[in-house]
Amino acid sequence: MLRLGALYRAAAADLATARRRFPHDPAIARLEALVGRARHLVYDARSRRVSLLKFVTRDYWRLIAERPRPLLLAATLLLGAAALGAVWAVHDPGAAIGVVPGQFRKATEPGHPWREMSGGEQAQFTTAIFTNNIKVTLLVFAGGITAGILTALALLFNGLLVGVIGGLMVEAGNGVGFVDLVTAHGVLELSCVVVAAAAGLRLGWAMIDPGHLSRRASLQGEARRTVLIAVGTAPWLVLAGIVEGNRANLANAGLGAVIGVGAGLGALFWGLVLWRGALAVRSEPSTWLADTP
């Protein structure tokens, strides 16, 4: 639409020039009629309005899938840091515990298995994890304005934190507790973090390499996509919060139920990325937001 608007304004400018230079040319009347009829088609068009149903069922997933490289980079930074954190915690727990905030340390203490924690302590712990992931999601979104540097750092630190907590819990004999803690809601939460981080990295790259557009136009186009991804991701974070709020009921149903819910939510989310997103990208060109990079 921006391209169409630019072409319309160029035609209007040509009309003004023609009126001034060739006032008696019969072609001017034809050009006036064309520009006049085109005005309402350009400025009153509804094509820029995003259908909510279409956005939820297709366009959100298309936004995630259309650029897989930032997605893979975000996942690599998060999971790679988590793996390194887990190895560090197992080999040097005394040093690794230093990066764990106080509210998370209770579950990582030796001789204090997860099953010995009270229901209130477990609820406080899982709520702290969920709140932390919400903050990280917002941070990696906003980190795009720092050319993606803050996004990458937030991914690395959060991945390291999750890995260290997991490694310390396993080392303390709380391995089952860690699975019970993070699986049901954590798979979906971390998926949202990865998607948010990929949007932040894309925004940062639009600043670094605007391509054939001006840096301002490139940033504006990618910022619009980032906002839409943020809006589409929010309901999934709410869903993860609902699951976290019912963690005790899932735990009573057994570890299999916890793993099943977590794996099911993860499969649903990424299945939609592949089905509604990647297939849409391959099968048809994107017409909405086509005026932005």
PyMOL commands that set and color helices and strands:
alter all, ss='L'
color gray80, all
select helices_A, chain A and resi 2-21+27-43+52-65+68-91+93-99+102-108+114-116+119-146+149-171+175-208+215-245+247-253+255-283
alter helices_A, ss='H'
color red, helices_A
deselect
rebuild
show_as cartoon
